[in-house]
C-alpha cells in the first residue's frame, strides 16, 4: 500500500527541487536587498514547498488512518479537510508571490 506514497513522492520531486531552488534564490535576494518583495517571495515559495511535501505524505497518512481502524467516512472527511487546508495555504502562497511581483514592479 505504500507504493502510491513513493510514486507520488517521485513524481513531485522535480517540483520540490524547483521550489528549493526558488527558496534559495529568494533567500539570497532577501539577504542582499532586505525588501518586502524578497520577503514575500521567500514566504510564498517556502509555503509552496511545504504544501508540496505535505501533499506527498497524504497516501502514507491515509494508510496510517485506515490501519488504525477508523471508519472510511471519517478518513475521507479528514483527508478532505486536509485537502481544503492545503488548497487554502497554496492560495495564500500564490497571493504572496503575486504581491511580491506587484511590489517589485511598482518600485521601478
N, CA, C and O atoms as a Tinker XYZ file with bonds, in Angstrom:
   432  protein
     1  N      0.816000   -1.208000    0.000000    73     2
     2  CA     0.000000    0.000000    0.000000    64     1     3
     3  C      0.853000    1.262000    0.000000    63     2     4     5
     4  O      0.352000    2.348000   -0.293000    81     3
     5  N      2.134000    1.129000    0.325000    73     3     6
     6  CA     2.996000    2.301000    0.341000    64     5     7
     7  C      3.485000    2.678000   -1.048000    63     6     8     9
     8  O      4.140000    3.709000   -1.204000    81     7
     9  N      3.190000    1.885000   -2.045000    73     7    10
    10  CA     3.611000    2.206000   -3.401000    64     9    11
    11  C      3.101000    3.564000   -3.867000    63    10    12    13
    12  O      3.871000    4.308000   -4.475000    81    11
    13  N      1.821000    3.935000   -3.611000    73    11    14
    14  CA     1.394000    5.276000   -4.029000    64    13    15
    15  C      2.179000    6.394000   -3.352000    63    14    16    17
    16  O      2.361000    7.463000   -3.933000    81    15
    17  N      2.646000    6.153000   -2.123000    73    15    18
    18  CA     3.446000    7.171000   -1.447000    64    17    19
    19  C      4.733000    7.433000   -2.220000    63    18    20    21
    20  O      5.069000    8.584000   -2.497000    81    19
    21  N      5.454000    6.367000   -2.569000    73    19    22
    22  CA     6.709000    6.537000   -3.276000    64    21    23
    23  C      6.482000    7.074000   -4.692000    63    22    24    25
    24  O      7.275000    7.873000   -5.189000    81    23
    25  N      5.416000    6.641000   -5.328000    73    23    26
    26  CA     5.104000    7.139000   -6.657000    64    25    27
    27  C      4.813000    8.627000   -6.616000    63    26    28    29
    28  O      5.346000    9.386000   -7.425000    81    27
    29  N      3.983000    9.048000   -5.693000    73    27    30
    30  CA     3.654000   10.469000   -5.586000    64    29    31
    31  C      4.901000   11.279000   -5.229000    63    30    32    33
    32  O      5.102000   12.379000   -5.743000    81    31
    33  N      5.732000   10.729000   -4.349000    73    31    34
    34  CA     6.961000   11.425000   -3.968000    64    33    35
    35  C      7.887000   11.594000   -5.169000    63    34    36    37
    36  O      8.431000   12.678000   -5.382000    81    35
    37  N      8.072000   10.537000   -5.952000    73    35    38
    38  CA     8.955000   10.614000   -7.106000    64    37    39
    39  C      8.415000   11.537000   -8.186000    63    38    40    41
    40  O      9.179000   12.247000   -8.839000    81    39
    41  N      7.106000   11.530000   -8.376000    73    39    42
    42  CA     6.521000   12.393000   -9.390000    64    41    43
    43  C      6.568000   13.871000   -8.998000    63    42    44    45
    44  O      6.638000   14.741000   -9.867000    81    43
    45  N      6.531000   14.153000   -7.709000    73    43    46
    46  CA     6.547000   15.542000   -7.245000    64    45    47
    47  C      7.952000   16.030000   -6.915000    63    46    48    49
    48  O      8.125000   17.191000   -6.545000    81    47
    49  N      8.951000   15.172000   -7.039000    73    47    50
    50  CA    10.321000   15.545000   -6.702000    64    49    51
    51  C     10.872000   16.680000   -7.568000    63    50    52    53
    52  O     11.508000   17.576000   -7.014000    81    51
    53  N     10.669000   16.703000   -8.895000    73    51    54
    54  CA    11.186000   17.841000   -9.679000    64    53    55
    55  C     10.577000   19.178000   -9.264000    63    54    56    57
    56  O     11.265000   20.199000   -9.247000    81    55
    57  N      9.300000   19.172000   -8.932000    73    55    58
    58  CA     8.662000   20.409000   -8.484000    64    57    59
    59  C      9.231000   20.841000   -7.135000    63    58    60    61
    60  O      9.462000   22.028000   -6.901000    81    59
    61  N      9.454000   19.874000   -6.254000    73    59    62
    62  CA    10.036000   20.198000   -4.950000    64    61    63
    63  C     11.442000   20.760000   -5.106000    63    62    64    65
    64  O     11.811000   21.704000   -4.406000    81    63
    65  N     12.229000   20.196000   -6.010000    73    63    66
    66  CA    13.572000   20.720000   -6.244000    64    65    67
    67  C     13.534000   22.128000   -6.826000    63    66    68    69
    68  O     14.382000   22.958000   -6.500000    81    67
    69  N     12.559000   22.398000   -7.681000    73    67    70
    70  CA    12.406000   23.759000   -8.211000    64    69    71
    71  C     12.038000   24.730000   -7.085000    63    70    72    73
    72  O     12.534000   25.856000   -7.049000    81    71
    73  N     11.178000   24.300000   -6.176000    73    71    74
    74  CA    10.831000   25.155000   -5.034000    64    73    75
    75  C     12.025000   25.386000   -4.122000    63    74    76    77
    76  O     12.192000   26.483000   -3.588000    81    75
    77  N     12.860000   24.365000   -3.935000    73    75    78
    78  CA    14.065000   24.533000   -3.119000    64    77    79
    79  C     14.988000   25.568000   -3.763000    63    78    80    81
    80  O     15.546000   26.420000   -3.072000    81    79
    81  N     15.146000   25.495000   -5.078000    73    79    82
    82  CA    15.937000   26.495000   -5.789000    64    81    83
    83  C     15.350000   27.895000   -5.675000    63    82    84    85
    84  O     16.083000   28.871000   -5.517000    81    83
    85  N     14.030000   27.988000   -5.756000    73    83    86
    86  CA    13.373000   29.288000   -5.638000    64    85    87
    87  C     13.505000   29.851000   -4.223000    63    86    88    89
    88  O     13.680000   31.057000   -4.044000    81    87
    89  N     13.422000   28.974000   -3.216000    73    87    90
    90  CA    13.616000   29.413000   -1.826000    64    89    91
    91  C     15.043000   29.911000   -1.641000    63    90    92    93
    92  O     15.265000   30.932000   -0.990000    81    91
    93  N     16.005000   29.202000   -2.207000    73    91    94
    94  CA    17.401000   29.626000   -2.092000    64    93    95
    95  C     17.634000   30.969000   -2.792000    63    94    96    97
    96  O     18.309000   31.846000   -2.253000    81    95
    97  N     17.080000   31.121000   -3.981000    73    95    98
    98  CA    17.261000   32.373000   -4.720000    64    97    99
    99  C     16.580000   33.545000   -4.015000    63    98   100   101
   100  O     17.155000   34.629000   -3.920000    81    99
   101  N     15.371000   33.337000   -3.526000    73    99   102
   102  CA    14.687000   34.429000   -2.838000    64   101   103
   103  C     15.324000   34.714000   -1.478000    63   102   104   105
   104  O     15.298000   35.853000   -1.012000    81   103
   105  N     15.893000   33.695000   -0.838000    73   103   106
   106  CA    16.648000   33.925000    0.396000    64   105   107
   107  C     17.893000   34.747000    0.141000    63   106   108   109
   108  O     18.245000   35.617000    0.938000    81   107
   109  N     18.560000   34.473000   -0.973000    73   107   110
   110  CA    19.726000   35.271000   -1.350000    64   109   111
   111  C     19.323000   36.714000   -1.642000    63   110   112   113
   112  O     19.995000   37.653000   -1.216000    81   111
   113  N     18.214000   36.885000   -2.377000    73   111   114
   114  CA    17.746000   38.247000   -2.660000    64   113   115
   115  C     17.341000   38.977000   -1.386000    63   114   116   117
   116  O     17.578000   40.178000   -1.260000    81   115
   117  N     16.739000   38.270000   -0.446000    73   115   118
   118  CA    16.370000   38.889000    0.823000    64   117   119
   119  C     17.620000   39.322000    1.591000    63   118   120   121
   120  O     17.642000   40.390000    2.203000    81   119
   121  N     18.648000   38.493000    1.554000    73   119   122
   122  CA    19.900000   38.838000    2.229000    64   121   123
   123  C     20.555000   40.066000    1.587000    63   122   124   125
   124  O     21.097000   40.922000    2.286000    81   123
   125  N     20.502000   40.145000    0.254000    73   123   126
   126  CA    21.143000   41.259000   -0.458000    64   125   127
   127  C     20.331000   42.549000   -0.401000    63   126   128   129
   128  O     20.888000   43.620000   -0.163000    81   127
   129  N     19.026000   42.456000   -0.614000    73   127   130
   130  CA    18.198000   43.661000   -0.768000    64   129   131
   131  C     17.473000   44.076000    0.496000    63   130   132   133
   132  O     17.303000   45.269000    0.746000    81   131
   133  N     17.042000   43.114000    1.298000    73   131   134
   134  CA    16.276000   43.370000    2.519000    64   133   135
   135  C     15.036000   44.238000    2.234000    63   134   136   137
   136  O     14.847000   45.295000    2.835000    81   135
   137  N     14.202000   43.760000    1.304000    73   135   138
   138  CA    12.979000   44.490000    0.971000    64   137   139
   139  C     11.776000   43.557000    1.040000    63   138   140   141
   140  O     11.922000   42.341000    1.169000    81   139
   141  N     10.591000   44.141000    0.952000    73   139   142
   142  CA     9.346000   43.385000    1.068000    64   141   143
   143  C      9.123000   42.378000   -0.061000    63   142   144   145
   144  O      8.688000   41.260000    0.212000    81   143
   145  N      9.404000   42.732000   -1.319000    73   143   146
   146  CA     9.177000   41.718000   -2.369000    64   145   147
   147  C      9.997000   40.447000   -2.166000    63   146   148   149
   148  O      9.507000   39.346000   -2.417000    81   147
   149  N     11.234000   40.592000   -1.715000    73   147   150
   150  CA    12.064000   39.411000   -1.480000    64   149   151
   151  C     11.521000   38.579000   -0.326000    63   150   152   153
   152  O     11.514000   37.350000   -0.388000    81   151
   153  N     11.067000   39.254000    0.728000    73   151   154
   154  CA    10.496000   38.541000    1.870000    64   153   155
   155  C      9.209000   37.811000    1.487000    63   154   156   157
   156  O      8.996000   36.664000    1.880000    81   155
   157  N      8.362000   38.482000    0.725000    73   155   158
   158  CA     7.111000   37.848000    0.296000    64   157   159
   159  C      7.370000   36.682000   -0.655000    63   158   160   161
   160  O      6.675000   35.667000   -0.596000    81   159
   161  N      8.363000   36.822000   -1.528000    73   159   162
   162  CA     8.710000   35.722000   -2.429000    64   161   163
   163  C      9.245000   34.532000   -1.635000    63   162   164   165
   164  O      8.904000   33.385000   -1.927000    81   163
   165  N     10.075000   34.801000   -0.639000    73   163   166
   166  CA    10.592000   33.726000    0.198000    64   165   167
   167  C      9.458000   33.026000    0.943000    63   166   168   169
   168  O      9.424000   31.798000    1.014000    81   167
   169  N      8.535000   33.801000    1.495000    73   167   170
   170  CA     7.401000   33.207000    2.211000    64   169   171
   171  C      6.526000   32.390000    1.263000    63   170   172   173
   172  O      6.096000   31.291000    1.615000    81   171
   173  N      6.260000   32.905000    0.082000    73   171   174
   174  CA     5.417000   32.199000   -0.880000    64   173   175
   175  C      6.029000   30.883000   -1.342000    63   174   176   177
   176  O      5.352000   29.856000   -1.380000    81   175
   177  N      7.308000   30.920000   -1.693000    73   175   178
   178  CA     7.958000   29.688000   -2.151000    64   177   179
   179  C      8.142000   28.690000   -1.013000    63   178   180   181
   180  O      8.053000   27.482000   -1.232000    81   179
   181  N      8.396000   29.178000    0.197000    73   179   182
   182  CA     8.517000   28.261000    1.336000    64   181   183
   183  C      7.181000   27.587000    1.629000    63   182   184   185
   184  O      7.143000   26.397000    1.939000    81   183
   185  N      6.091000   28.334000    1.533000    73   183   186
   186  CA     4.771000   27.733000    1.735000    64   185   187
   187  C      4.463000   26.704000    0.655000    63   186   188   189
   188  O      3.931000   25.634000    0.952000    81   187
   189  N      4.793000   27.017000   -0.591000    73   187   190
   190  CA     4.549000   26.060000   -1.674000    64   189   191
   191  C      5.392000   24.799000   -1.512000    63   190   192   193
   192  O      4.922000   23.699000   -1.804000    81   191
   193  N      6.628000   24.947000   -1.050000    73   191   194
   194  CA     7.462000   23.773000   -0.796000    64   193   195
   195  C      6.871000   22.924000    0.322000    63   194   196   197
   196  O      6.841000   21.697000    0.226000    81   195
   197  N      6.404000   23.573000    1.375000    73   195   198
   198  CA     5.799000   22.848000    2.494000    64   197   199
   199  C      4.548000   22.101000    2.051000    63   198   200   201
   200  O      4.352000   20.940000    2.410000    81   199
   201  N      3.715000   22.758000    1.283000    73   199   202
   202  CA     2.491000   22.121000    0.782000    64   201   203
   203  C      2.834000   20.945000   -0.124000    63   202   204   205
   204  O      2.171000   19.909000   -0.072000    81   203
   205  N      3.856000   21.095000   -0.946000    73   203   206
   206  CA     4.261000   20.011000   -1.834000    64   205   207
   207  C      4.704000   18.788000   -1.029000    63   206   208   209
   208  O      4.337000   17.660000   -1.360000    81   207
   209  N      5.486000   19.008000    0.020000    73   207   210
   210  CA     5.951000   17.895000    0.844000    64   209   211
   211  C      4.773000   17.261000    1.581000    63   210   212   213
   212  O      4.663000   16.035000    1.625000    81   211
   213  N      3.899000   18.071000    2.156000    73   211   214
   214  CA     2.755000   17.527000    2.890000    64   213   215
   215  C      1.792000   16.788000    1.965000    63   214   216   217
   216  O      1.228000   15.764000    2.352000    81   215
   217  N      1.599000   17.292000    0.753000    73   215   218
   218  CA     0.719000   16.624000   -0.194000    64   217   219
   219  C      1.294000   15.281000   -0.604000    63   218   220   221
   220  O      0.541000   14.349000   -0.889000    81   219
   221  N      2.611000   15.166000   -0.640000    73   219   222
   222  CA     3.237000   13.887000   -0.963000    64   221   223
   223  C      3.044000   12.864000    0.153000    63   222   224   225
   224  O      3.086000   11.659000   -0.098000    81   223
   225  N      2.836000   13.330000    1.372000    73   223   226
   226  CA     2.664000   12.429000    2.509000    64   225   227
   227  C      1.211000   11.985000    2.717000    63   226   228   229
   228  O      0.957000   11.151000    3.586000    81   227
   229  N      0.268000   12.503000    1.965000    73   227   230
   230  CA    -1.143000   12.158000    2.147000    64   229   231
   231  C     -1.436000   10.655000    2.030000    63   230   232   233
   232  O     -2.181000   10.137000    2.861000    81   231
   233  N     -0.893000    9.929000    1.045000    73   231   234
   234  CA    -1.194000    8.484000    0.987000    64   233   235
   235  C     -0.682000    7.731000    2.216000    63   234   236   237
   236  O     -1.336000    6.802000    2.689000    81   235
   237  N      0.482000    8.126000    2.735000    73   235   238
   238  CA     1.001000    7.486000    3.932000    64   237   239
   239  C      0.093000    7.770000    5.124000    63   238   240   241
   240  O     -0.166000    6.883000    5.938000    81   239
   241  N     -0.391000    9.009000    5.227000    73   239   242
   242  CA    -1.316000    9.378000    6.298000    64   241   243
   243  C     -2.635000    8.621000    6.174000    63   242   244   245
   244  O     -3.198000    8.179000    7.175000    81   243
   245  N     -3.123000    8.474000    4.950000    73   243   246
   246  CA    -4.359000    7.728000    4.724000    64   245   247
   247  C     -4.168000    6.259000    5.097000    63   246   248   249
   248  O     -5.040000    5.663000    5.728000    81   247
   249  N     -3.053000    5.683000    4.719000    73   247   250
   250  CA    -2.758000    4.288000    5.065000    64   249   251
   251  C     -2.699000    4.120000    6.584000    63   250   252   253
   252  O     -3.223000    3.141000    7.117000    81   251
   253  N     -2.070000    5.059000    7.280000    73   251   254
   254  CA    -1.972000    5.004000    8.732000    64   253   255
   255  C     -3.355000    5.104000    9.381000    63   254   256   257
   256  O     -3.642000    4.390000   10.342000    81   255
   257  N     -4.206000    5.983000    8.860000    73   255   258
   258  CA    -5.545000    6.134000    9.433000    64   257   259
   259  C     -6.390000    4.894000    9.188000    63   258   260   261
   260  O     -7.155000    4.487000   10.063000    81   259
   261  N     -6.266000    4.289000    8.016000    73   259   262
   262  CA    -7.025000    3.079000    7.726000    64   261   263
   263  C     -6.546000    1.904000    8.574000    63   262   264   265
   264  O     -7.359000    1.087000    9.005000    81   263
   265  N     -5.256000    1.809000    8.816000    73   263   266
   266  CA    -4.720000    0.733000    9.651000    64   265   267
   267  C     -5.105000    0.913000   11.112000    63   266   268   269
   268  O     -5.206000   -0.059000   11.860000    81   267
   269  N     -5.317000    2.154000   11.511000    73   267   270
   270  CA    -5.704000    2.435000   12.886000    64   269   271
   271  C     -7.123000    1.983000   13.165000    63   270   272   273
   272  O     -7.492000    1.768000   14.319000    81   271
   273  N     -7.919000    1.836000   12.125000    73   271   274
   274  CA    -9.258000    1.287000   12.295000    64   273   275
   275  C    -10.370000    2.307000   12.251000    63   274   276   277
   276  O    -11.474000    2.026000   12.719000    81   275
   277  N    -10.121000    3.467000   11.712000    73   275   278
   278  CA   -11.173000    4.472000   11.619000    64   277   279
   279  C    -12.178000    4.118000   10.539000    63   278   280   281
   280  O    -11.868000    3.386000    9.599000    81   279
   281  N    -13.366000    4.636000   10.682000    73   279   282
   282  CA   -14.396000    4.411000    9.662000    64   281   283
   283  C    -13.968000    5.100000    8.376000    63   282   284   285
   284  O    -13.316000    6.144000    8.404000    81   283
   285  N    -14.339000    4.510000    7.258000    73   283   286
   286  CA   -13.907000    5.067000    5.972000    64   285   287
   287  C    -14.492000    6.456000    5.730000    63   286   288   289
   288  O    -13.861000    7.285000    5.073000    81   287
   289  N    -15.682000    6.718000    6.247000    73   287   290
   290  CA   -16.266000    8.052000    6.101000    64   289   291
   291  C    -15.462000    9.091000    6.879000    63   290   292   293
   292  O    -15.284000   10.220000    6.421000    81   291
   293  N    -14.975000    8.697000    8.068000    73   291   294
   294  CA   -14.159000    9.612000    8.851000    64   293   295
   295  C    -12.821000    9.893000    8.165000    63   294   296   297
   296  O    -12.343000   11.027000    8.160000    81   295
   297  N    -12.227000    8.855000    7.592000    73   295   298
   298  CA   -10.953000    9.016000    6.892000    64   297   299
   299  C    -11.133000    9.951000    5.706000    63   298   300   301
   300  O    -10.314000   10.842000    5.482000    81   299
   301  N    -12.198000    9.750000    4.953000    73   299   302
   302  CA   -12.459000   10.605000    3.796000    64   301   303
   303  C    -12.721000   12.043000    4.220000    63   302   304   305
   304  O    -12.272000   12.973000    3.550000    81   303
   305  N    -13.440000   12.240000    5.320000    73   303   306
   306  CA   -13.726000   13.594000    5.780000    64   305   307
   307  C    -12.451000   14.287000    6.268000    63   306   308   309
   308  O    -12.251000   15.470000    5.994000    81   307
   309  N    -11.600000   13.576000    6.976000    73   307   310
   310  CA   -10.354000   14.160000    7.464000    64   309   311
   311  C     -9.423000   14.491000    6.303000    63   310   312   313
   312  O     -8.800000   15.553000    6.288000    81   311
   313  N     -9.325000   13.594000    5.338000    73   311   314
   314  CA    -8.485000   13.876000    4.175000    64   313   315
   315  C     -9.056000   15.012000    3.335000    63   314   316   317
   316  O     -8.298000   15.794000    2.763000    81   315
   317  N    -10.361000   15.113000    3.252000    73   315   318
   318  CA   -10.976000   16.245000    2.551000    64   317   319
   319  C    -10.681000   17.557000    3.246000    63   318   320   321
   320  O    -10.416000   18.562000    2.586000    81   319
   321  N    -10.723000   17.563000    4.568000    73   319   322
   322  CA   -10.382000   18.778000    5.324000    64   321   323
   323  C     -8.916000   19.131000    5.140000    63   322   324   325
   324  O     -8.565000   20.307000    5.046000    81   323
   325  N     -8.055000   18.111000    5.086000    73   323   326
   326  CA    -6.631000   18.366000    4.858000    64   325   327
   327  C     -6.400000   18.955000    3.474000    63   326   328   329
   328  O     -5.576000   19.854000    3.309000    81   327
   329  N     -7.120000   18.453000    2.484000    73   327   330
   330  CA    -7.001000   18.999000    1.122000    64   329   331
   331  C     -7.487000   20.444000    1.069000    63   330   332   333
   332  O     -6.904000   21.273000    0.370000    81   331
   333  N     -8.551000   20.743000    1.805000    73   331   334
   334  CA    -9.041000   22.118000    1.858000    64   333   335
   335  C     -8.009000   23.042000    2.498000    63   334   336   337
   336  O     -7.783000   24.153000    2.019000    81   335
   337  N     -7.385000   22.580000    3.578000    73   335   338
   338  CA    -6.355000   23.383000    4.235000    64   337   339
   339  C     -5.146000   23.574000    3.320000    63   338   340   341
   340  O     -4.578000   24.664000    3.261000    81   339
   341  N     -4.754000   22.524000    2.611000    73   339   342
   342  CA    -3.625000   22.644000    1.687000    64   341   343
   343  C     -3.931000   23.608000    0.549000    63   342   344   345
   344  O     -3.068000   24.389000    0.149000    81   343
   345  N     -5.134000   23.560000    0.034000    73   343   346
   346  CA    -5.514000   24.474000   -1.037000    64   345   347
   347  C     -5.551000   25.919000   -0.545000    63   346   348   349
   348  O     -5.169000   26.835000   -1.272000    81   347
   349  N     -6.008000   26.119000    0.680000    73   347   350
   350  CA    -6.057000   27.464000    1.240000    64   349   351
   351  C     -4.653000   28.022000    1.436000    63   350   352   353
   352  O     -4.399000   29.185000    1.122000    81   351
   353  N     -3.748000   27.208000    1.946000    73   351   354
   354  CA    -2.367000   27.667000    2.143000    64   353   355
   355  C     -1.685000   27.899000    0.795000    63   354   356   357
   356  O     -0.906000   28.843000    0.659000    81   355
   357  N     -1.960000   27.067000   -0.188000    73   355   358
   358  CA    -1.391000   27.274000   -1.523000    64   357   359
   359  C     -1.908000   28.574000   -2.135000    63   358   360   361
   360  O     -1.153000   29.289000   -2.794000    81   359
   361  N     -3.177000   28.884000   -1.924000    73   359   362
   362  CA    -3.716000   30.151000   -2.423000    64   361   363
   363  C     -3.049000   31.332000   -1.718000    63   362   364   365
   364  O     -2.764000   32.348000   -2.353000    81   363
   365  N     -2.802000   31.210000   -0.429000    73   363   366
   366  CA    -2.096000   32.257000    0.309000    64   365   367
   367  C     -0.678000   32.427000   -0.234000    63   366   368   369
   368  O     -0.200000   33.554000   -0.371000    81   367
   369  N     -0.007000   31.332000   -0.542000    73   367   370
   370  CA     1.353000   31.399000   -1.085000    64   369   371
   371  C      1.368000   32.083000   -2.447000    63   370   372   373
   372  O      2.242000   32.905000   -2.721000    81   371
   373  N      0.414000   31.748000   -3.292000    73   371   374
   374  CA     0.346000   32.382000   -4.607000    64   373   375
   375  C      0.002000   33.853000   -4.465000    63   374   376   377
   376  O      0.486000   34.678000   -5.241000    81   375
   377  N     -0.825000   34.196000   -3.486000    73   375   378
   378  CA    -1.101000   35.604000   -3.204000    64   377   379
   379  C      0.157000   36.341000   -2.766000    63   378   380   381
   380  O      0.370000   37.484000   -3.170000    81   379
   381  N      0.995000   35.708000   -1.946000    73   379   382
   382  CA     2.270000   36.315000   -1.544000    64   381   383
   383  C      3.169000   36.546000   -2.756000    63   382   384   385
   384  O      3.808000   37.592000   -2.867000    81   383
   385  N      3.217000   35.578000   -3.659000    73   383   386
   386  CA     4.047000   35.731000   -4.854000    64   385   387
   387  C      3.523000   36.828000   -5.770000    63   386   388   389
   388  O      4.303000   37.595000   -6.333000    81   387
   389  N      2.212000   36.904000   -5.919000    73   387   390
   390  CA     1.634000   37.956000   -6.756000    64   389   391
   391  C      1.881000   39.333000   -6.145000    63   390   392   393
   392  O      2.197000   40.281000   -6.864000    81   391
   393  N      1.740000   39.449000   -4.834000    73   391   394
   394  CA     2.006000   40.723000   -4.162000    64   393   395
   395  C      3.476000   41.094000   -4.264000    63   394   396   397
   396  O      3.802000   42.268000   -4.437000    81   395
   397  N      4.363000   40.122000   -4.161000    73   395   398
   398  CA     5.795000   40.390000   -4.310000    64   397   399
   399  C      6.111000   40.900000   -5.703000    63   398   400   401
   400  O      6.893000   41.837000   -5.861000    81   399
   401  N      5.513000   40.294000   -6.706000    73   399   402
   402  CA     5.723000   40.751000   -8.082000    64   401   403
   403  C      5.187000   42.157000   -8.279000    63   402   404   405
   404  O      5.842000   42.992000   -8.902000    81   403
   405  N      4.008000   42.420000   -7.757000    73   403   406
   406  CA     3.412000   43.737000   -7.888000    64   405   407
   407  C      4.257000   44.800000   -7.183000    63   406   408   409
   408  O      4.473000   45.879000   -7.735000    81   407
   409  N      4.732000   44.510000   -5.980000    73   407   410
   410  CA     5.576000   45.470000   -5.263000    64   409   411
   411  C      6.906000   45.693000   -5.967000    63   410   412   413
   412  O      7.414000   46.814000   -6.000000    81   411
   413  N      7.468000   44.632000   -6.527000    73   411   414
   414  CA     8.745000   44.784000   -7.235000    64   413   415
   415  C      8.579000   45.606000   -8.507000    63   414   416   417
   416  O      9.450000   46.404000   -8.854000    81   415
   417  N      7.469000   45.412000   -9.197000    73   415   418
   418  CA     7.233000   46.188000  -10.425000    64   417   419
   419  C      6.848000   47.631000  -10.115000    63   418   420   421
   420  O      7.113000   48.530000  -10.912000    81   419
   421  N      6.229000   47.852000   -8.970000    73   419   422
   422  CA     5.837000   49.229000   -8.596000    64   421   423
   423  C      7.053000   50.073000   -8.223000    63   422   424   425
   424  O      7.002000   51.298000   -8.327000    81   423
   425  N      8.139000   49.445000   -7.793000    73   423   426
   426  CA     9.355000   50.180000   -7.428000    64   425   427
   427  C     10.051000   50.785000   -8.637000    63   426   428   429
   428  O     10.749000   51.791000   -8.507000    81   427
   429  N      9.877000   50.199000   -9.790000    73   427   430
   430  CA    10.592000   50.676000  -10.996000    64   429   431
   431  C     10.072000   51.938000  -11.520000    63   430   432
   432  O     10.577000   52.446000  -12.522000    81   431
